[in-house]
Amino acid sequence: MKIARIETFLVPPRWLFVRVETDAGVVGWGEATCEGRSETVRTAVDQLAELLIGQDPLRIEDHWQVMTKGSFYRGGPILGSAVAGLDQALWDIAGRHFGAPVHQLLGGPVRERIRVYGWVGGDEPDEVAEAIAAQVEAGLTAVKMNASGRMSANGSAAELDGVVRRVAAAREVLGPERDVAVDFHGRFTLATARRAASLLADLHPFFLEEPVVPENSHLIGRIAESTAIPIATGERLYSRQEFLPVLQAGIAVAQPDLSHAGGITEVRKIAALAETFDVQLAPHCPLGPIALAACLQVGFATPNHLIQEQSIGIHYNRGADVLDYVVDTRPLAFVDGSIERLTGPGLGIEVDEAAVRDADRRGHAWRGPIWRHDDGSFAEW
């Protein structure tokens, strides 16, 4: 069996799908989305395809090594996302070839269901309670929200009060039995993040995510040491080497993105490294159905997996949603706030190829917003 063709599909709302076809007729799908840069990743996938066409698709580890190290210049979100999409597709092919779900190839299941959470905004505080109520109605037992909208460099009393009011509103709807994770989204300085964490402690956040931008990961230990709230980070870290310093600094939750951090192959290794630091895995995934399925496959085979993000109904999904590109939505259904173990071969979902090809004709040009402070300077989104 040899790899015969590799295609990419830029589909709404903001995703990039990868299709790998073999000469034996086995097809695998991956997701190489890099939000706001997917067109660039598409070019990277085309370049990496030169390394794969004509090769045995089952040599996944060797392909990962060559794709990530075959050029003198390595790393980063563009290459990482391109590798991730292809890696997911190769694992999908392997599972279909052997007639088993990917998690079976990774050593077999360690759990029968994976708890999931939904994203509920938070940029606008008035929307929080209603959005959370809708997620609870959908059967979820955990949500994640932004701590704030635009945040000034030294967080004012009013801004910090707004952070507390948002999370308090969430806690009131959720009660003590359900969880709310709070995403600082890299919008806070170190000092402001520490102040906010102290004010939120009594509301018991599930975790505080990305309290500083990843460029300042060397500072994250100072936040971890100053609060009992679990600290999470990792959606903008792309390798074991980039995760090692934050693990050493004392984070509690690692959040690699399977569409950015080298796919299933690398995230499995990140999870194993995290386990040696008593750190839980909660993969980042505000993306499409293929990325979600890949995350779930890793989660079913990973002992230190905590919870899974998913984006069904997220506000980014304008023009299409996660379930629009799968033939059968039942494998991704919520059951008591969880998704039951996927039993189909490969990634465990069937991609609606006709819908994907049709959507690619429309394409997308999604971009993240550019925010500015009142004085006109750039503000972190």
Disulfide bonds with the S-S distance in Angstrom:
none
